[in-house]
Amino acid sequence: HKIQLSEIISEAFAFCHQRFASHKVSLKMADIPMDLEMACRSSQLSQVLVNLLNNGIDATADLSDRWVKLDVQDLGEVVVISVTDSGAGISKDIQEKIFEPFFTTKDVGMGTGLGLSICAGIIKAHYGDISIDQESPNTKFTLRIPKNLDKI
């Protein structure tokens, strides 16, 4: 069955709203078409978004300009969701490892290194892909997920 993407995104925001406030990170969100529906496991997609949003909060902790932005594009058969933060991007040498289990750039005790590998697994299970936008001046993760899945 299909679920409205705006509901999934609202659920994800509800999980991290307090962290945004307590870390003084502003959340910028593009308008999401209310009629945009997709076949997916909503709790899993929400988990991916929560992870990316929380990573954005962590990545901007030491910056003076702290923001995270979520964009959605409906490309017909595919939905593109991007989560961008005000960080300066991820260095090339780390980009190759960032989706591997147990790889983390966070301080000891601050991260398990499992978040992005779990996200990648969930997106692949939805026949989509997750990538780092190398053209962006900021840190930007892009999810491309088919809207209509018979197998989900």
C-alpha positions, 0 to 999 in steps of 0.5 A: 500500500502507498503512504504519503511521504509528508507523513513519513517526513513528519514522523521523522521530524517528530523524533528529532525535533527536540535535538534540533532545538537543544543544539540550536540547529535550524531546520529548513524544509522544502514544500512537500506535495501533500499528494506525493505517495510511495510504496515503502516500509514507512518505519524504515524510511523514517529511520533513514531520515532520522539518522541523516537528520541527526548526523546533520545535527552532529556535523554542524555542532562546532559551526557558527551557522548551523542548519539542516535542509530537507528537499524532496523532488518527484521525478515521476517514477522516482522520489529524490530526497536530499538531506543537506547540512551546513558542513563543508562536505565529506573528504574524498578518502572518507566517502568511499568508506562512509557506508561501511559497517562500523566506520565512523568519523565521530569521537569514541562513544559518540557513534557506532558506525552503523547508522549509514550502513543500515541506511544504505541497506534499507534504501537498497531493500527499497531498490533505491540508492543513497549517495553523497552529492560531490557537487554540493558545497555542503554535506549533502546525502541524496536518496533516490527511491522508486515510488511504485514497488510491488515487492515491498 
